[in-house]
Amino acid sequence: MRNAGAPHQPSSPSSISVLLERVTVSSLSPFCPLTTRQSLRPYLSMASSLTAAGTQPSAPSFSGLRHTCPKLEAAVSFSHRVNSSIRLVSSSHRSPRGVVAMAGSGKFFVGGNWKCNGTKESITKLVSDLNTATLESDVDVVVSPPFVYIDQVKSSLTDRIEISGQNSWVGKGGAFTGEISVEQLKDIGCKWVILGHSERRHVIGEKDEFIGKKAAYALSEGLGVIACIGEKLEEREAGKTFDVCFDQLKAFADAVPSWDKVVVAYEPVWAIGTGKVASPQQAQEVHVAVRDWLKKNVSEEVASKTRIIYGGSVNGGNCAELAKEEDIDGFLVGGASLKGPEFATIVNSVTSKKVAA
């Protein structure tokens, strides 16, 4: 180890080459933070030329990423962080505003997607648990029951919690067997609808443009939209996370008349129902990129106001750490939303965002 008072000695090209070989193994994991894996690629490709030339050129910038790449010398200093799967920290990281560490200016938002689960009996118990739960006041809370139970839930659930549909048709109702219209959702008391969920995309086969049109119609009729985006495992492994999310965002942006009642839900498909949850750093880096995309492609105001929530195996045990991240403005919860006390814990994770003024 170098003595504290000794002058810094730049790493030799050969030592850099050895380092690059070592970090290659870490960078191959799909669960290594995305910006870390992407930022290593140019260094790996430059290893042989650096060894021959004995120089340390500045690393190029990467379009679409908020985190700028440091010079190659910095790669040496963070090698131990790569091995422990900690991403590079942006030099432009924002400090919390007010007393809550949120980048979005809206209230914390937690939605419970009950999917195709429940019976009259189990839902009666779940509603009872939610009605007796103590929930933080500064959180917007929404639950999304199966269509056939919406009326039961609406008639018995506290007004503190709003109701969402899990899907809606692309236009006015009519001869569309099996579909649910926006007008019907409003008539039964729904305030929101979930659109673009990965199960609708990858199981049912809905395309980006179709989902965007559905969102536009729902918004035009006064429903709020929880707009879901997210990449599959093979897309993350291929380094296409941002490309996939941005394409899905663009389909919404091209269609919606306004973003005032849109909540964006980032749900990596590989984390939904698998028990694998994105680390707080992995979720945060995508949320940051999504907010940057909105700023550059929609407006700075929309980027600031739009809440970006995380979904993918969120539960009572991991919600607090996820909630601490500045750009995570809440959660869309699957399985854990079927358990009243645990869902209440997730709602109340907003307290993890609160910091000393």
N, C-alpha and C positions, 0 to 999 in steps of 0.2 A: 504494500500500500504506500502511496506517495506521502511524504511528510507534509504536515499542514503548511509549513512555510516554504515548501519547494515550489518553484514556478511550474505552471501547467505545461505539460508536454502533449502536443497533439498526437492522437492515435496514428500509428503507422498504417499504411495501406494494407499490409498483411494482417494486422490485428483487426482492422475493419472487416476484411474478408472473412476472418474466422468468426467475428461477431455476427455477420450477416448469415453465415451458415447455421449458427446456433439459433437465431431468432426465426429462421425459416420454419422450424418445427412448430413453434408457438403460433406463427401466423397462419398456419394451415387450418387451425381449428375454426369451424363456423361460429363458435361461441366466443372466440377472441373478438374484442370490440372491433367493429367494422372499420372505423377510421384508422385504427392501428394497423390492421391487415392491409388496407389499401395504401397507407402511407409507406409501408415497407417495400411494396413492389418495385418502385423506381430504384430504391437502394440496392435491392437484390440484383436487379438487372445491370447496375453500374459497377458491381463488385470487381469484375475482371479488369475493366478499364481503369478503375482506381488503383488497383495493384500495379498495373503497368505504368501509369502516369505519375503516381505518387502525389496526386492533388486531391483537394476536397472541395468540389464545386458546390454551389448552393442547390438545394433540392427545388424542383419545380413546384408551382402551385397546383392544386387539384380543384377543378371546377365542380361546383355543387356541394362542396364541403365548407362548413363554417370554420373548421379548424385548419389553420394554415400550417404547412409542413415546415419544420425547422431545417437548419443546415445539417449536413450529414454528421457533423461532429455531435449534434444533439442526439443522434441515434445511439451513439455509444453510451451517453449518460443515462438513457432511459432503458437500457437493455434489461436491467433487473425488473423494470416495471412491465415489460412485455411478457416476461416469464410468469408474472403473477396476474396477467390479464387486466392490467389497468391502462386505460386509454390515455393518450396525450390530452392535456388540458389546454383549452383555448386561452390565449393571452388576452382575449377580449371578453372573457366571462363577465356577465353583468352581476352587479350586486343586487340583493333583494330590494324590492320597492315596498315602502310602508312597513307593515309588520308581518306580511306573509310573503314567503319566497315563491312567487308565481310570476312567470313571464307574461301570461295572458292576463287581461284586466278584468275578466269575469269571475264569478264565484266558482269555487271548486265544484266539480260535477261528478256524480257517481250514478251509473246506470246498472241495473241488474237485468241481464238477458236470461230469462227462464227457459228459452228455447222450447223444444218439444217435450217438456217434462211436467209432471204433476197430475194429480187427480183432484176432484172436488174436496176430498178429505184432506189431502196433504196441503192444498193451497189454503184451505181454511186455517190450518195450523200455522202456516207461514205468514199469512196476513195477521193473525193474532200476535205472533212474535214481533212483527214489524210495528204493529200498533202500540205495543208496550215498550219498545226500544227507546232509549234516550239517544237522540241524534243531534249532532252539532248543528247550530242554527245557520251557519254561514256556508251551507252546502246545498246545491240543487240535487235532489234525489229523484230518480225515475226507475220504475220497474216495468218490464216488458213480458207479460204473461202470454201463454198460448192464446190464440184468438178466441177459442171457445170459452175461455175463463175470464176474459176481460171484463165482462159485465159483473160477474161475481166479485172480482177484485175491486172494481170501481165502486161498487155499492157497499163495500165493507172496509176498505182501506182508508186510513187517515188521509185527510187532505194535504198533509205535510209532504206526501209522496205523490208524484205525478205518474201517469200511465203512458206507456209507449206501445205502438204496434211493432211487430217484428219484421214487417214487410208491407208494401202497398203497391197497387197497380200503377202503371205509368200514366194513366189518364182517368177520365171520368168512368165510373162503373157502367156495367152493361153485360153483354153476353161474353163473359170471360170466366169460364168455369174454374172454380177453385181459388179465384183471386179475391182480394179484399181491397176495396176502394178507399181512397183518402177520405171521401165523404162519409163512408161508414165508420171509419176510425174516429172522425170528429163527432159523429152522431152519438157514439157510445162513450165519449168522454176522453179520448186520447189527446194528448198534447204533443206527442213526439212519434217518430217512426225511425226504426233502424234500417238503413239501406247500405248495400255494398258489403254485407258481412261475408267473410270468406266461404262460409258454407253455401251461401247463395251464388257466389262467384264460381267456386270450384266443384260443388256438388250439383247444383241446379244448372249451372252454365251461363249465368248472367254476365254480359259483357260491360266494359267500362262505360261506353256511350249510352247504353240502355239504362244503366244505374244512374248516370247523370241526369237523364230525362226524367226518371222517377223522382229524383230529388227536386228537380225544378218544379214538377207538378205539385208535389207535397208542400213545398214552400209557398207556391203561388196560392194555395188553398189555406194557408195559415198554420200548418203543422211545422214543428221544429224537426230537424233532421240530424240524426247521429250518423255521420258519413264515415264508413269504415274503409280503411286501407291497410295493406300489409303484404309482405313477401312470403313466399314458400321457402322451405329449407334449401332446396337446390338453387334458388335465386340468391339467397344470402351467400351460399358457398361460392357462387359464381361472381360475387361482388356487385350484384345488380339490385341491392336493396333500395337505394335511392331512385334508380331508374324506374323500378316497378311502382314505388309509392308516388313518385312525381307524375307518372302516366295516369294513375288512378285519380290523383288530385286534379289533374288537368281536365279530366272528363267531368268532374264536378264543376270546376271553374268555368268551363266552356258553356255550361248549361244553366247554372243557378242564377236567379235574378238578384239575389242578395245573400250575404253571409251572416246577416244579423241573427238568424235562428239556426245556425249550423254549428254543430260540435264535431270535430274531427276525432275519430278513434283509430289510433295506430294499434293494430293487432297482428303481430308476426304470426303467420299461419303455423309455423313450427312450434309455437308456444301455446296454441289454443287447445285445451283439453288434454295436453300431453304430460302435464306436470312440470314441463320445462318452462321456466320463466326467464325472460330477458333480464340481464342484470340492470340495476339502476343506470349504470353508465351506457349500456347498449340502448336502452329505451330513450334516455336523454339525448343521445347523439342523433337519433332519428327525429325526435321531436324538434330539436334545434333546426335540423335540416328542413323539416316541413314548415316551420315558422319562417325560415329564410326564403323558402320557395314562395310562400304566400306574400311576403314582403316584396319580392322581385316581380312576381307575376300577377298579383292582384292589387294589393296596396299595403302601405305600412300600417294604416289604420286597421285593416282586416287582420293583418298578422298579429297586431297587438291585442285585438278584441277576441279573436277566435280561440276557444278553448280546445286544447289538444290533449286527449285523454289516452290512457294506455289500457290495453286488454290482452290477456294471454296468461292463464293460470294465476291470476291475482287471487290472493287469499288473505286471511287474517294474519298470517305469519310474515308475509313479505310486503304488505301494503305500506307500512310505515317508512321503510327505507326507500321504496319507489316514490312515495309522496314527497320526500325531501328534495327531489330534483326540481330545479326551477321551472323547466318547461313541461313538466307533467302536471296537468291541470285537473286530474281526476282519473277515474277508472271506468271501464266497461267490464262488468264482472259476469262470468258464466256460472260454473258449478257452485261457487261459494255464495252466490246470490240466492240459492235455494235453502240456505240455512240462515234464519233470521238473525241470531246473535252474531254470527260471523260477518254477515253483510253489514250489520251496524258497526262492527269494528272497522270495516273498510271505509264506511262513510266517515267515521270519526278519525280516520288517519289524517284528516286535514290538520289536526293539531300538530302533526309532525312538520308541517310547513311553517308554522308560526315561529317566528324568531324574535329575539329582543329588538325593540325599536332602536 
